[in-house]
Amino acid sequence: MAKTKTVFYCTNCGNETPKWMGRCPSCGAYNTMEEHVEKPVAAGKAKSAPVGMSRKPQAGR
């Protein structure tokens, strides 16, 4: 099961950071970081397919 990802966006400039900061490192505004939880993408099982056993003609033979 995939983990949820939490990111913080600045409401002033849109900068994204992985942790909350009191001041946006991009625009310098205080108390503008909002938390957003991104839902994990459902990972499906990989389906395998048979590989053909045909021989490719080799150059020079």
C-alpha positions as a Markdown table, in Angstrom:
| # | Residue | x | y | z |
|---|---|---|---|---|
| 1 | Met | 0.0 | 0.0 | 0.0 |
| 2 | Ala | 1.4 | 3.4 | -1.0 |
| 3 | Lys | 2.0 | 6.1 | 1.6 |
| 4 | Thr | 0.2 | 9.4 | 1.4 |
| 5 | Lys | 2.3 | 12.4 | 0.5 |
| 6 | Thr | 2.0 | 15.7 | 2.4 |
| 7 | Val | 3.2 | 18.9 | 0.8 |
| 8 | Phe | 2.8 | 22.5 | 1.7 |
| 9 | Tyr | 2.0 | 25.2 | -0.8 |
| 10 | Cys | 2.4 | 29.0 | -0.4 |
| 11 | Thr | -0.9 | 30.7 | -1.0 |
| 12 | Asn | 1.0 | 33.8 | -2.1 |
| 13 | Cys | 3.3 | 32.5 | -4.8 |
| 14 | Gly | 2.5 | 28.7 | -5.2 |
| 15 | Asn | 5.9 | 27.4 | -4.0 |
| 16 | Glu | 5.8 | 23.8 | -2.8 |
| 17 | Thr | 7.9 | 22.5 | 0.1 |
| 18 | Pro | 7.9 | 19.0 | 1.8 |
| 19 | Lys | 7.6 | 20.5 | 5.3 |
| 20 | Trp | 5.8 | 23.4 | 6.9 |
| 21 | Met | 7.7 | 26.6 | 7.2 |
| 22 | Gly | 6.6 | 29.8 | 8.9 |
| 23 | Arg | 8.0 | 31.9 | 6.0 |
| 24 | Cys | 8.0 | 30.9 | 2.4 |
| 25 | Pro | 11.5 | 30.5 | 1.1 |
| 26 | Ser | 10.5 | 31.7 | -2.4 |
| 27 | Cys | 8.6 | 34.9 | -1.8 |
| 28 | Gly | 9.4 | 35.6 | 1.9 |
| 29 | Ala | 5.7 | 35.9 | 3.0 |
| 30 | Tyr | 4.9 | 34.8 | 6.5 |
| 31 | Asn | 2.2 | 32.3 | 7.5 |
| 32 | Thr | 1.1 | 31.6 | 3.9 |
| 33 | Met | 1.9 | 27.8 | 3.8 |
| 34 | Glu | -1.1 | 25.5 | 3.5 |
| 35 | Glu | -1.0 | 21.7 | 3.9 |
| 36 | His | -2.2 | 19.5 | 1.1 |
| 37 | Val | -2.4 | 15.7 | 1.4 |
| 38 | Glu | -1.9 | 14.0 | -2.0 |
| 39 | Lys | -3.7 | 10.7 | -2.3 |
| 40 | Pro | -1.6 | 7.8 | -3.5 |
| 41 | Val | -2.1 | 6.5 | -7.0 |
| 42 | Ala | -3.6 | 3.0 | -6.9 |
| 43 | Ala | -0.9 | 0.7 | -8.2 |
| 44 | Gly | -2.2 | -2.2 | -10.3 |
| 45 | Lys | -0.4 | -5.4 | -10.8 |
| 46 | Ala | 1.9 | -5.5 | -13.8 |
| 47 | Lys | 0.6 | -7.8 | -16.5 |
| 48 | Ser | 3.2 | -9.9 | -18.2 |
| 49 | Ala | 3.0 | -10.8 | -21.9 |
| 50 | Pro | 4.7 | -13.6 | -23.7 |
| 51 | Val | 7.8 | -12.6 | -25.7 |
| 52 | Gly | 8.0 | -13.9 | -29.2 |
| 53 | Met | 10.8 | -16.4 | -30.0 |
| 54 | Ser | 11.4 | -15.3 | -33.6 |
| 55 | Arg | 14.9 | -15.0 | -34.8 |
| 56 | Lys | 15.9 | -11.7 | -36.4 |
| 57 | Pro | 18.2 | -11.9 | -39.4 |
| 58 | Gln | 21.7 | -10.9 | -38.5 |
| 59 | Ala | 23.7 | -8.7 | -40.8 |
| 60 | Gly | 26.7 | -10.3 | -42.5 |
| 61 | Arg | 25.6 | -13.9 | -42.4 |
